[in-house]
Amino acid sequence: MVKTPEELSLMRVSGRLLASVFEMLDGLDLAGMTTMQINDLVERYITIDLAARPASKGQYGFKFVLNCSINHVVCHGVPDADEIVQEGDIINLDITLEKNGYITDSSKTYVVGDAAPAAKRLVRVTQEAMWMGIRQVRPGAHLGDIGFAIERHAKRNGYSVVREYCGHGIGRKMHEEPQVLHFGRPGTGMRLQEGMVFTIEPMINQGRRKVYTEEDGWTVVTSDRKLSAQFEHTVAVTASGVEVLTLRHDEQPRPPS
C-alpha cells in the first residue's frame, strides 16, 4: 500500500508515459474513428513508441488496452470495430500503463466537436469534482474527505455520483488497497499517510446514479440513459500534500480555489 521512494520514482516514470498517451490523443479528431481504431492506435503507441505494456490487456480476461465509454456508458465500454465516434458525443477513454513493473491508471472524457452545452457542462463539472477530491489528499486526511468533496460538488451542480465503482490503490498490481469511494463523510475512513498511491476517478451522472451492466458482462450504462462522464488520475500522498503522477501538460497541479 505504502510505496518506498524507489517505487515512487518508478511510478513517476509510468505516470509520465501514460500522460503522454493522452497528449497524443488530444491531437486527434476522434469523430469518424471507430472505438477499435482508437484502441489499436493506443496499443501501438504504448508498445512501440513508449516500449511499455498496456496493463488492461488480459486483466480479468479483458482483451483490449482501453475502455471507451460513450455518452450514457458509465464505464468499461468495450472497443468495437462497428462503433463510430460521432460529432457531439462525449467519450471517456480509460487507459492503464505498466513500465518497469509498476502500473498507473488515468482517464479523460473528450468532448467530440460541438457537443450540446449540457454535455460540455457535465464534463467540466466532473473534471472539477475529481480535482476537488485530489485537493483533499495530504498526510493525516481521511478517505472520507475525498469522497465528501467530490459528491458535494456534483450535487451542488445537480448531478449524481455512481457508487458501485471506486478508486483504488495501485502499484505492482492494477487494483490494490485501499478502495477510494467518491462519496463519504469528512473525517471518516482510512487516514492517509505519506507514500500511499491510489486513483481518484469519479463517475458523475446527468440523471440518477443507478446503473446496470449490459449483457456483454463489461459495459456499464446509466439506467435512465442520460449522460455520464469520468476523469481519473493516479496520485501519491507526499509529505506536503499530493503529487499527481499522471498529470498532463494541459493541466494545473491544482485548480484555483
C-alpha positions in Angstrom: 0.0 0.0 0.0 2.7 2.5 1.0 5.4 2.9 -1.6 9.1 3.4 -1.0 10.9 6.4 -2.6 12.4 4.0 -5.1 9.0 2.6 -6.0 7.5 6.1 -6.3 10.3 7.0 -8.7 9.4 4.2 -10.9 5.7 5.1 -10.8 6.6 8.6 -11.8 8.1 7.2 -15.0 4.9 5.1 -15.7 2.7 8.1 -14.9 4.6 10.4 -17.3 4.4 7.9 -20.1 0.7 7.4 -19.5 0.1 11.2 -19.6 1.9 11.3 -23.0 -0.7 8.8 -24.3 -3.5 11.3 -23.6 -1.4 14.1 -25.0 -1.2 12.1 -28.2 -4.9 11.5 -28.3 -5.5 15.2 -27.7 -4.2 15.9 -31.1 -6.6 13.7 -32.9 -10.1 14.3 -34.3 -12.0 11.4 -32.8 -15.1 12.0 -34.9 -15.4 9.3 -37.5 -13.0 6.9 -35.8 -14.2 3.6 -34.5 -13.5 2.7 -30.9 -11.4 -0.2 -32.1 -9.3 2.1 -34.2 -8.6 4.2 -31.1 -7.8 1.0 -29.1 -5.3 -0.2 -31.8 -3.7 3.2 -32.1 -3.2 3.4 -28.3 -1.8 -0.1 -28.2 0.8 0.7 -30.9 1.8 3.9 -29.2 2.2 2.2 -25.8 4.1 -0.8 -27.0 6.1 0.6 -29.9 6.7 4.3 -29.1 6.8 4.0 -25.4 8.2 0.5 -25.1 5.7 -0.2 -22.3 2.9 -2.5 -21.6 -0.9 -1.8 -21.7 -1.8 -3.2 -18.3 -5.5 -3.6 -19.0 -5.0 -6.1 -21.8 -5.5 -9.6 -20.3 -6.6 -8.3 -16.9 -9.7 -10.2 -15.7 -10.0 -11.7 -19.2 -10.3 -8.3 -20.9 -9.0 -8.4 -24.5 -8.3 -4.7 -25.2 -6.0 -2.0 -24.0 -8.6 0.6 -23.0 -12.2 1.2 -22.1 -14.1 3.6 -24.3 -17.4 4.8 -22.8 -19.6 7.0 -25.0 -22.5 9.2 -23.8 -24.7 7.1 -21.4 -22.0 4.5 -21.0 -20.6 5.0 -17.4 -17.5 2.8 -17.6 -15.9 -0.4 -19.0 -17.1 0.3 -22.6 -15.6 -2.3 -25.0 -13.8 -1.3 -28.2 -15.8 -2.3 -31.3 -15.0 -2.1 -35.0 -18.6 -1.1 -35.7 -18.9 1.6 -33.1 -18.1 5.0 -34.7 -17.5 8.1 -32.6 -19.9 10.8 -33.7 -19.7 14.6 -33.7 -21.3 15.8 -30.5 -20.5 12.7 -28.5 -18.7 12.6 -25.2 -16.3 9.7 -24.8 -14.3 8.6 -21.8 -11.0 6.8 -22.6 -9.7 4.9 -19.6 -6.1 3.6 -20.0 -3.5 1.8 -17.9 0.2 1.5 -18.5 2.9 -0.6 -16.9 6.6 0.2 -17.1 9.4 -1.4 -15.1 6.8 -3.5 -13.2 4.7 -0.5 -12.0 1.2 0.5 -13.2 -0.6 3.8 -13.4 -4.2 4.5 -14.4 -5.9 7.5 -15.9 -8.9 8.5 -17.8 -10.3 11.6 -19.6 -13.7 12.4 -21.1 -13.4 14.0 -24.5 -16.0 16.3 -26.0 -16.1 15.5 -29.7 -16.8 18.5 -31.9 -19.5 20.9 -31.0 -21.4 19.0 -28.3 -24.5 20.3 -26.6 -24.0 22.8 -23.8 -25.4 20.3 -21.2 -22.8 17.7 -22.3 -20.0 20.2 -22.0 -21.2 21.3 -18.6 -21.3 17.7 -17.3 -17.7 17.1 -18.5 -16.5 20.3 -16.9 -18.1 19.6 -13.6 -16.9 16.0 -13.5 -13.3 17.2 -14.0 -13.7 19.8 -11.3 -15.1 17.1 -8.9 -12.1 14.9 -9.5 -9.8 17.9 -8.6 -11.9 18.7 -5.6 -11.1 15.2 -4.4 -7.4 15.4 -5.2 -7.2 18.7 -3.2 -8.1 16.8 0.0 -5.1 14.5 -0.3 -2.4 15.0 2.4 -0.9 13.1 5.3 -3.5 12.9 8.1 -6.5 13.4 5.9 -9.1 10.7 5.6 -10.5 8.9 2.6 -14.0 10.2 3.5 -12.7 13.7 3.0 -12.1 12.9 -0.7 -15.5 11.3 -1.3 -17.3 14.1 0.5 -15.7 16.8 -1.6 -16.4 15.0 -4.8 -20.1 14.3 -4.1 -20.7 17.8 -2.7 -19.5 19.4 -5.9 -21.5 17.0 -8.1 -24.7 17.5 -6.1 -24.3 21.3 -6.0 -24.4 21.2 -9.8 -27.4 18.9 -10.0 -25.7 15.7 -10.7 -25.3 12.3 -9.0 -22.3 10.2 -8.2 -22.1 6.5 -9.2 -21.4 4.4 -6.1 -20.8 1.0 -7.5 -17.3 1.8 -8.7 -14.5 3.5 -6.9 -10.8 4.5 -7.0 -8.2 2.0 -5.8 -4.6 1.5 -4.6 -2.2 0.8 -7.4 1.4 -0.2 -7.9 2.7 -3.6 -9.0 -0.9 -4.7 -9.3 -3.6 -2.7 -11.0 -6.0 -3.0 -8.1 -4.6 -2.8 -4.6 -6.0 -1.5 -1.3 -7.5 0.9 -0.3 -10.8 1.4 -2.0 -11.4 5.1 -2.6 -15.1 5.9 -2.6 -16.4 9.1 -4.4 -18.9 9.8 -1.6 -18.5 9.9 2.1 -18.3 11.9 5.3 -15.4 14.1 6.4 -13.1 12.6 9.0 -14.1 9.0 8.3 -12.3 6.2 6.6 -8.7 5.3 6.4 -6.2 8.0 7.4 -3.8 8.9 4.6 0.0 8.6 5.1 3.0 9.6 3.0 3.8 7.1 0.3 0.3 5.9 -0.4 -0.6 5.7 -4.1 -4.1 5.4 -5.4 -6.6 6.5 -8.1 -9.3 9.1 -7.8 -11.8 8.5 -10.6 -15.4 9.8 -10.1 -18.2 8.9 -12.5 -20.8 11.6 -12.5 -24.3 11.1 -14.0 -26.5 13.7 -15.5 -29.6 12.0 -14.1 -30.0 9.3 -11.4 -27.0 7.4 -10.0 -28.5 4.0 -10.8 -26.5 1.9 -13.3 -26.6 -1.6 -14.8 -24.3 -3.9 -16.7 -25.2 -4.9 -20.2 -25.2 -8.5 -21.5 -21.6 -8.4 -22.6 -20.7 -8.5 -18.9 -18.5 -5.4 -19.2 -20.4 -2.3 -20.4 -22.0 -0.3 -17.6 -24.7 2.2 -18.5 -27.0 4.7 -16.8 -30.4 3.3 -16.0 -32.1 6.4 -17.4 -29.9 6.6 -20.5 -28.7 10.1 -19.5 -25.1 11.1 -20.0 -22.2 10.1 -17.7 -18.7 11.4 -17.5 -15.5 10.4 -15.7 -12.0 11.7 -15.1 -9.2 9.8 -13.3 -5.7 10.4 -12.1 -3.2 8.3 -10.1 -1.9 10.3 -7.1 0.7 9.9 -4.4 0.5 11.2 -0.9 3.6 13.3 -0.2 5.0 14.9 3.0 3.5 18.2 2.0 0.3 17.1 0.2 -0.2 15.3 -3.1 1.6 14.6 -6.3 -0.4 13.8 -9.4 1.6 11.1 -11.1 -0.4 11.1 -14.4 -0.6 14.9 -14.7 -0.8 16.1 -18.3 0.8 19.2 -19.8 -2.6 20.9 -20.3 -3.5 20.7 -16.5 -2.7 22.6 -13.4 -1.5 20.6 -10.5 -4.4 22.0 -8.5 -7.4 24.0 -9.7 -8.0 27.6 -8.4 -10.0 27.8 -5.2 
